[in-house]
Amino acid sequence: MHEFILFSQIPASRHGQVHHIIAGVCGAQPISICEQHLIYRQLKVADAVTSKKAASIQQPFAQASRHRYHQLVREILPAGGVLPAWTFRAEDVPQPGSQNVISRPVEESTPDTTELEKFREGGSWYKYTTQYIALTQRFVHSNVVIRISRILSVPEGTGALEPLDAPTLVLADCRPVDPSGCYLFESVVRVEDGNNSELTKQAISELMALKTQLEGAVDLRVPDRLALDTRVKAV
C-alpha cells in the first residue's frame, strides 16, 4: 500500500471553526474514533513480515537491513465494549524527490495470535518503546481521508510489564503531548499500488485540489521527510 499525505497543525482556538469548514467541504459530519498506538523497536529484520497477505506488498521493508519502529494499533471503545483486534502498521521513510506531498509505502495487516507473540516482552523480535492515544475526528472527501487528531501521552509506567495485556487506559489520566492543545491535521489518499502512475497522479491531484480549496483556512504543507523517519538510529 502507498500513502500520499499533507499535514497541518490546528490551534485549539480554531478547532471548532476548522471542524465546521471541513464538515461543509465534505458535506457530512465526522466519525469520532479513539485509537491506542503501541510503538515497538525491531530487534530482528529478517522475516519481519507479519502475514502472508502482506508479504506481496512489503518487499521494501522485507529487504531493508536496518531496524525500524513498527506499531500495533487498536480502537478503544466505550466502557464495556469488546476491544477490536490489533492492527500491525509499518511506515517506510517518505520517498525523496516529491515537493508537493509526502509519499511513502505503508504496510497494514491483522496479526493472528502467533504473530502477536513476537511483540511480547522478553521475545527476540520486538522491544516495546512507548505508546500514545489519538482522539480523532475522521472525515472523507472523495478519496481523501481527513483526520483531525489530538495526541495524548499516557501516564508514566503504562505498559511497563506487558503492554498487550495491560488494562484499558483511562483517558482522564492522559495528557496532550502538545501543552497548547494543538490538533494534528492529516489529509491522506491511499493506493494499493504505488507504482501505478495513473493512481499516483490521481491521488496527488486530489490532495492538491483539497489544498487549494482550503487555502486561507488550513495551511496544508509537506514537513521534512526525515522528520518522519521510522528507522532506528544507530546506538
Residue frames relative to the residue before (quaternion, step in Angstrom):
aa qw qx qy qz dx dy dz
M 1.0000 0.0000 0.0000 0.0000 0.00 0.00 0.00
H 0.1570 -0.7823 0.5981 0.0755 3.56 -1.14 0.63
E 0.1722 -0.7864 0.5877 0.0805 3.56 -1.02 0.86
F 0.1296 -0.7336 0.6622 0.0801 3.52 -1.20 0.74
I 0.0214 -0.8546 0.5097 -0.0965 3.55 -0.55 1.23
L 0.0629 -0.7225 0.6837 0.0814 3.51 -1.34 0.56
F 0.2208 -0.7977 0.5552 0.0815 3.56 -1.02 0.85
S 0.0356 0.7529 -0.6553 -0.0504 3.50 -1.41 0.18
Q 0.3019 -0.7120 0.5956 0.2171 3.54 -1.34 0.09
I 0.1735 -0.8051 0.5643 0.0571 3.56 -0.80 1.06
P 0.3877 -0.7115 0.5269 0.2565 3.64 -0.63 1.03
A 0.6213 -0.5645 0.3896 0.3788 3.57 -1.11 0.67
S 0.6485 0.5487 -0.3178 0.4211 3.59 1.02 -0.78
R 0.7343 0.3934 -0.2285 0.5038 3.61 1.20 -0.45
H 0.3866 0.7594 -0.4675 0.2352 3.58 1.24 -0.03
G 0.6762 0.4990 -0.3018 0.4501 3.59 0.84 -0.94
Q 0.6483 0.5209 -0.3118 0.4595 3.57 0.98 -0.89
V 0.6787 0.4791 -0.2941 0.4726 3.60 0.87 -0.96
H 0.5913 0.5693 -0.3615 0.4423 3.60 1.04 -0.74
H 0.6910 0.4745 -0.2818 0.4668 3.60 0.84 -0.95
I 0.6338 0.5326 -0.3324 0.4518 3.58 1.01 -0.77
I 0.6951 0.4662 -0.2819 0.4691 3.57 0.84 -0.97
A 0.6154 0.5349 -0.3492 0.4618 3.60 1.03 -0.70
G 0.6516 0.5056 -0.3127 0.4712 3.58 1.06 -0.73
V 0.6472 0.5179 -0.3140 0.4629 3.58 0.97 -0.85
C 0.7402 0.4145 -0.2148 0.4839 3.58 0.95 -0.94
G 0.3595 -0.7540 0.4792 0.2694 3.57 1.20 -0.41
A 0.7424 0.2956 -0.2039 0.5656 3.58 1.15 0.52
Q 0.5045 -0.6170 0.5103 0.3232 3.53 -1.29 0.42
P 0.5482 -0.6488 0.4154 0.3255 3.60 -1.13 0.54
I 0.4220 -0.6072 0.5893 0.3256 3.50 -1.43 0.06
S 0.2714 -0.7622 0.5661 0.1578 3.59 -0.82 0.96
I 0.0266 0.7962 -0.6021 0.0529 3.57 -0.83 1.00
C 0.1814 -0.7493 0.6275 0.1091 3.54 -1.24 0.57
E 0.0411 -0.8338 0.5494 -0.0348 3.57 -0.51 1.19
Q 0.2663 -0.7225 0.6196 0.1523 3.52 -1.18 0.77
H 0.1081 -0.7979 0.5927 0.0220 3.57 -0.80 1.06
L 0.1243 -0.7676 0.6259 0.0600 3.59 -0.71 1.09
I 0.2070 -0.7891 0.5709 0.0926 3.59 -0.79 1.03
Y 0.0555 -0.8056 0.5896 -0.0184 3.56 -0.83 1.07
R 0.3155 -0.7164 0.5914 0.1937 3.54 -1.17 0.69
Q 0.4514 -0.6857 0.5009 0.2740 3.55 -0.88 0.93
L 0.2019 -0.7506 0.6166 0.1247 3.55 -1.10 0.80
K 0.7463 0.2017 -0.1323 0.6204 3.55 1.32 -0.44
V 0.2967 -0.7516 0.5612 0.1793 3.55 -1.10 0.69
A 0.6589 0.5236 -0.3195 0.4353 3.59 0.85 -0.93
D 0.8500 0.0979 -0.0991 0.5081 3.54 -1.09 0.84
A 0.2912 0.7864 -0.4996 0.2174 3.57 1.02 0.80
V 0.4268 0.7012 -0.4669 0.3288 3.60 1.28 -0.02
T 0.3093 -0.7940 0.5003 0.1538 3.57 -0.81 0.97
S 0.8101 0.0505 -0.0540 0.5816 3.61 1.17 -0.15
K 0.5904 -0.5729 0.4277 0.3747 3.56 -1.18 0.58
K 0.6051 0.5761 -0.3522 0.4218 3.55 1.06 -0.75
A 0.7161 0.4484 -0.2545 0.4705 3.59 0.99 -0.83
A 0.5086 0.7066 -0.4085 0.2741 3.57 1.17 -0.54
S 0.6851 0.5194 -0.2969 0.4157 3.57 0.95 -0.84
I 0.7574 0.3701 -0.2074 0.4963 3.60 1.16 -0.42
Q 0.7070 0.4661 -0.2850 0.4491 3.61 1.13 0.04
Q 0.1956 0.8192 -0.5182 0.1490 3.56 1.06 0.66
P 0.6211 0.5381 -0.3753 0.4287 3.67 0.92 -0.69
F 0.6690 0.4807 -0.2932 0.4853 3.58 1.10 -0.69
A 0.6735 0.5196 -0.3061 0.4274 3.55 0.85 -0.99
Q 0.7155 0.4468 -0.2522 0.4742 3.57 1.08 -0.71
A 0.5261 0.6454 -0.4172 0.3642 3.58 1.23 -0.29
S 0.3402 -0.7575 0.5263 0.1828 3.57 -0.99 0.86
R 0.6598 0.5180 -0.3027 0.4525 3.58 1.25 -0.21
H 0.5054 -0.6528 0.4741 0.3061 3.56 -1.00 0.84
R 0.1436 -0.7929 0.5898 0.0532 3.55 -1.14 0.71
Y 0.4652 -0.6134 0.5457 0.3309 3.50 -1.40 0.13
H 0.0845 -0.7833 0.6155 0.0199 3.56 -0.91 0.99
Q 0.3097 -0.7635 0.5430 0.1624 3.57 -1.26 0.37
L 0.1650 -0.6798 0.6924 0.1765 3.47 -1.43 0.37
V 0.0668 -0.8204 0.5672 -0.0296 3.57 -0.72 1.11
R 0.1160 0.7697 -0.6263 0.0438 3.55 -1.08 0.72
E 0.4902 -0.6419 0.5027 0.3083 3.52 -1.24 0.50
I 0.2826 -0.7287 0.5996 0.1720 3.55 -1.07 0.81
L 0.2126 -0.8035 0.5498 0.0829 3.55 -0.61 1.17
P 0.6744 -0.4675 0.3539 0.4487 3.61 -1.24 0.24
A 0.7067 -0.4792 0.3141 0.4151 3.55 -1.23 0.55
G 0.7784 0.3205 -0.2504 0.4782 3.54 -0.92 0.94
G 0.5913 0.5839 -0.3699 0.4155 3.57 1.22 -0.35
V 0.4933 -0.6336 0.5029 0.3199 3.56 -1.20 0.56
L 0.4224 -0.7253 0.4828 0.2498 3.58 -0.71 1.05
P 0.4642 -0.6734 0.4954 0.2926 3.59 -0.94 0.84
A 0.6415 -0.5119 0.3996 0.4085 3.55 -1.32 0.23
W 0.5534 -0.5794 0.4786 0.3592 3.55 -1.27 0.42
T 0.2053 -0.7302 0.6351 0.1458 3.54 -1.25 0.59
F 0.3227 -0.7194 0.5823 0.1981 3.57 -0.91 0.94
R 0.0082 0.7999 -0.5993 0.0305 3.58 -0.93 0.90
A 0.0013 -0.7721 0.6349 -0.0276 3.56 -0.93 0.99
E 0.1405 -0.7905 0.5947 0.0425 3.56 -0.90 1.01
D 0.3286 -0.7307 0.5608 0.2087 3.56 -0.86 0.92
V 0.6330 -0.4885 0.4169 0.4324 3.57 -1.31 0.19
P 0.5331 -0.6233 0.4472 0.3568 3.65 -0.86 0.82
Q 0.5062 -0.6808 0.4466 0.2843 3.53 -0.98 0.88
P 0.4665 -0.6782 0.4868 0.2923 3.61 -1.01 0.76
G 0.6817 0.5376 -0.3517 0.3502 3.53 -1.30 0.26
S 0.6773 0.4805 -0.3127 0.4611 3.60 0.99 -0.71
Q 0.2333 -0.7951 0.5498 0.1055 3.57 -0.78 1.08
N 0.7115 0.5066 -0.2410 0.4231 3.56 1.20 -0.56
V 0.8100 0.0537 0.0117 0.5838 3.58 1.03 -0.78
I 0.4882 -0.5714 0.5451 0.3715 3.54 -1.33 0.20
S 0.0513 -0.7902 0.6105 -0.0157 3.55 -0.89 1.01
R 0.1971 0.7986 -0.5446 0.1636 3.59 -0.59 1.12
P 0.4615 -0.6322 0.5405 0.3086 3.58 -1.18 0.61
V 0.0660 -0.7822 0.6195 0.0021 3.54 -1.10 0.79
E 0.1725 -0.7591 0.6175 0.1123 3.55 -1.15 0.68
E 0.0552 0.7699 -0.6354 0.0199 3.55 -1.07 0.75
S 0.1414 0.7685 -0.6153 0.1041 3.56 -1.05 0.79
T 0.4172 -0.6708 0.5470 0.2771 3.55 -1.30 0.26
P 0.2591 -0.7993 0.5202 0.1531 3.61 -0.26 1.21
D 0.3883 -0.6910 0.5521 0.2587 3.54 -1.11 0.70
T 0.7652 -0.3813 0.2473 0.4559 3.58 -1.31 0.03
T 0.6533 0.5183 -0.3131 0.4544 3.58 0.97 -0.87
E 0.6729 0.4926 -0.2950 0.4663 3.57 0.95 -0.87
L 0.6284 0.5406 -0.3357 0.4475 3.60 1.05 -0.70
E 0.5718 0.6080 -0.3803 0.3984 3.57 1.12 -0.60
K 0.5809 0.5975 -0.3705 0.4103 3.60 1.15 -0.55
F 0.7007 0.4734 -0.2608 0.4658 3.58 1.20 -0.54
R 0.5198 0.6591 -0.4202 0.3447 3.58 1.20 -0.10
E 0.6142 -0.5799 0.4036 0.3515 3.54 -1.16 0.71
G 0.7706 0.3297 -0.2680 0.4750 3.55 -1.04 0.84
G 0.5561 0.6082 -0.3945 0.4064 3.57 1.26 -0.07
S 0.5308 -0.6514 0.4546 0.2953 3.55 -1.32 0.11
W 0.6135 0.5916 -0.3410 0.3966 3.60 1.27 -0.03
Y 0.8232 0.0275 0.0519 0.5647 3.56 0.84 -1.04
K 0.1905 -0.7425 0.6304 0.1221 3.52 -1.31 0.52
Y 0.4339 -0.6996 0.5072 0.2549 3.57 -0.75 1.08
T 0.2002 -0.7994 0.5602 0.0838 3.57 -0.94 0.95
T 0.7440 -0.2728 0.2362 0.5624 3.57 0.66 -1.11
Q 0.1805 -0.7701 0.5915 0.1565 3.56 -1.28 -0.18
Y 0.0727 -0.7800 0.6181 0.0653 3.53 -1.32 0.27
I 0.3687 -0.6956 0.5726 0.2288 3.54 -1.35 0.29
A 0.1435 -0.7721 0.6134 0.0836 3.59 -1.01 0.83
L 0.1459 -0.7555 0.6356 0.0632 3.56 -0.68 1.17
T 0.0045 0.8703 -0.4805 0.1078 3.53 -0.20 1.33
Q 0.1813 -0.7020 0.6741 0.1411 3.50 -1.27 0.67
R 0.1174 -0.8285 0.5474 0.0147 3.56 -0.56 1.17
F 0.1028 -0.7746 0.6239 0.0128 3.54 -0.84 1.15
V 0.1791 -0.7526 0.6169 0.1447 3.57 -1.28 0.32
H 0.0061 -0.7817 0.6220 -0.0445 3.55 -0.82 1.07
S 0.7834 -0.1484 0.0393 0.6023 3.57 -0.14 1.32
N 0.7846 -0.2518 0.1967 0.5313 3.63 -0.57 -1.12
V 0.5629 0.5994 -0.3829 0.4210 3.58 1.28 0.07
V 0.1837 -0.7488 0.6280 0.1058 3.56 -0.89 0.98
I 0.1446 -0.7920 0.5917 0.0405 3.56 -0.72 1.13
R 0.0521 -0.7974 0.6009 -0.0175 3.56 -0.79 1.08
I 0.0716 -0.7607 0.6448 0.0203 3.56 -0.81 1.08
S 0.0287 0.8548 -0.5073 0.1058 3.55 -0.25 1.31
R 0.2068 -0.6950 0.6664 0.1735 3.50 -1.27 0.58
I 0.2555 -0.7881 0.5494 0.1085 3.56 -0.69 1.16
L 0.1327 -0.8090 0.5719 0.0302 3.56 -0.77 1.10
S 0.3390 -0.6941 0.5940 0.2246 3.55 -1.10 0.74
V 0.3975 -0.7136 0.5258 0.2373 3.57 -1.17 0.55
P 0.6538 -0.5173 0.3592 0.4194 3.61 -1.17 0.43
E 0.6010 -0.5802 0.4136 0.3621 3.56 -1.09 0.71
G 0.7792 0.3162 -0.2475 0.4812 3.54 -0.94 0.92
T 0.4576 0.6813 -0.4560 0.3442 3.60 1.26 -0.15
G 0.8373 0.1681 -0.1358 0.5023 3.59 -0.86 0.95
A 0.3620 0.7721 -0.4710 0.2258 3.58 1.23 0.18
L 0.7158 0.4282 -0.2627 0.4851 3.61 1.04 -0.66
E 0.7563 -0.2282 0.1797 0.5862 3.60 0.65 -1.10
P 0.3270 -0.8035 0.4632 0.1813 3.59 -0.04 1.29
L 0.6486 0.5488 -0.3296 0.4118 3.59 0.99 -0.81
D 0.7543 0.3648 -0.1965 0.5093 3.59 1.13 -0.60
A 0.4313 0.7225 -0.4547 0.2918 3.58 1.25 -0.02
P 0.5785 -0.5829 0.4313 0.3735 3.61 -1.10 0.61
T 0.6278 -0.5315 0.4085 0.3955 3.56 -1.23 0.49
L 0.5019 -0.6844 0.4461 0.2840 3.56 -0.87 0.96
V 0.3571 -0.6771 0.5963 0.2417 3.54 -1.21 0.60
L 0.4060 -0.7594 0.4504 0.2357 3.57 -0.40 1.21
A 0.5978 0.5811 -0.3627 0.4164 3.58 1.08 -0.63
D 0.6667 0.4944 -0.2973 0.4719 3.58 1.21 -0.46
C 0.6137 0.5473 -0.3415 0.4551 3.60 1.28 -0.19
R 0.2048 -0.7895 0.5724 0.0848 3.55 -1.15 0.67
P 0.5835 -0.5841 0.4188 0.3781 3.62 -1.07 0.64
V 0.4994 -0.6387 0.4984 0.3071 3.57 -1.02 0.82
D 0.7215 0.3150 -0.1958 0.5847 3.57 1.06 -0.78
P 0.3970 -0.7552 0.4654 0.2357 3.63 -0.41 1.18
S 0.6316 0.5428 -0.3399 0.4369 3.60 1.15 -0.52
G 0.4875 -0.6986 0.4098 0.3262 3.59 1.26 -0.22
C 0.3142 0.7694 -0.5029 0.2374 3.60 1.20 0.37
Y 0.3353 -0.7224 0.5758 0.1847 3.54 -1.28 0.56
L 0.3776 -0.6852 0.5760 0.2368 3.53 -1.19 0.65
F 0.1473 -0.7790 0.6073 0.0523 3.57 -0.84 1.05
E 0.0150 0.7937 -0.6060 0.0498 3.59 -0.71 1.11
S 0.0612 -0.7533 0.6531 0.0483 3.55 -1.02 0.84
V 0.0262 -0.8423 0.5306 -0.0908 3.55 -0.51 1.28
V 0.0638 -0.7352 0.6714 0.0680 3.52 -1.19 0.75
R 0.1756 -0.7914 0.5806 0.0760 3.56 -0.85 1.00
V 0.0424 -0.7602 0.6471 0.0400 3.54 -1.14 0.71
E 0.5378 -0.6485 0.4342 0.3190 3.56 -1.05 0.76
D 0.7952 0.1905 -0.0749 0.5708 3.57 1.01 -0.85
G 0.2704 -0.8024 0.5148 0.1341 3.57 -0.33 1.26
N 0.6314 0.5281 -0.3349 0.4586 3.59 1.27 -0.18
N 0.5337 0.6044 -0.4093 0.4271 3.58 1.30 -0.05
S 0.3497 -0.7910 0.4630 0.1942 3.57 -0.25 1.28
E 0.6286 0.5386 -0.3454 0.4421 3.62 1.02 -0.69
L 0.6807 0.4755 -0.2881 0.4771 3.58 0.90 -0.93
T 0.6280 0.5450 -0.3282 0.4482 3.56 1.05 -0.81
K 0.6673 0.4980 -0.2966 0.4678 3.58 0.89 -0.94
Q 0.6563 0.5115 -0.3141 0.4572 3.56 0.97 -0.85
A 0.6439 0.5293 -0.3213 0.4495 3.59 0.96 -0.87
I 0.6796 0.4769 -0.2868 0.4778 3.57 0.86 -0.97
S 0.6316 0.5462 -0.3284 0.4414 3.57 1.00 -0.84
E 0.6721 0.4901 -0.3054 0.4634 3.60 0.93 -0.86
L 0.6437 0.5121 -0.3274 0.4650 3.59 1.00 -0.74
M 0.6767 0.4888 -0.2982 0.4628 3.57 0.92 -0.87
A 0.6156 0.5347 -0.3434 0.4660 3.57 1.10 -0.66
L 0.6481 0.4989 -0.3167 0.4804 3.58 1.02 -0.79
K 0.6172 0.5472 -0.3432 0.4493 3.58 1.00 -0.79
T 0.6612 0.4981 -0.2961 0.4765 3.58 0.95 -0.89
Q 0.6629 0.5235 -0.3007 0.4428 3.56 0.96 -0.89
L 0.7447 0.4056 -0.2135 0.4851 3.58 1.08 -0.72
E 0.3476 0.7524 -0.4965 0.2580 3.60 1.24 0.08
G 0.7753 0.2892 -0.2481 0.5036 3.55 -0.89 1.00
A 0.7275 0.3646 -0.2267 0.5352 3.57 1.26 -0.34
V 0.7869 0.0116 0.0344 0.6161 3.57 0.95 -0.97
D 0.2827 -0.7710 0.5522 0.1435 3.57 -0.75 1.07
L 0.0968 -0.8101 0.5778 0.0225 3.59 0.00 1.29
R 0.0686 0.8225 -0.5550 0.1036 3.56 -0.81 1.01
V 0.4505 -0.6535 0.5431 0.2739 3.52 -1.42 0.16
P 0.2743 -0.7652 0.5545 0.1784 3.63 -0.57 1.06
D 0.6780 -0.4250 0.3814 0.4629 3.55 -1.31 0.06
R 0.4798 -0.7057 0.4375 0.2834 3.60 -0.65 1.09
L 0.6675 0.5090 -0.3136 0.4438 3.60 1.03 -0.70
A 0.5340 0.5908 -0.4188 0.4364 3.58 1.27 -0.14
L 0.7051 0.3973 -0.2425 0.5351 3.58 1.30 -0.32
D 0.3154 0.7654 -0.4940 0.2659 3.56 1.25 0.46
T 0.1931 -0.8096 0.5476 0.0859 3.59 -0.69 1.09
R 0.4720 0.6738 -0.4496 0.3478 3.62 1.22 0.12
V 0.4757 -0.6511 0.5131 0.2941 3.54 -1.11 0.76
K 0.4211 -0.7115 0.5067 0.2444 3.55 -0.81 1.02
A 0.5666 -0.6032 0.4373 0.3519 3.56 -1.09 0.70
V 0.1075 -0.7935 0.5970 0.0489 3.59 -0.96 0.87
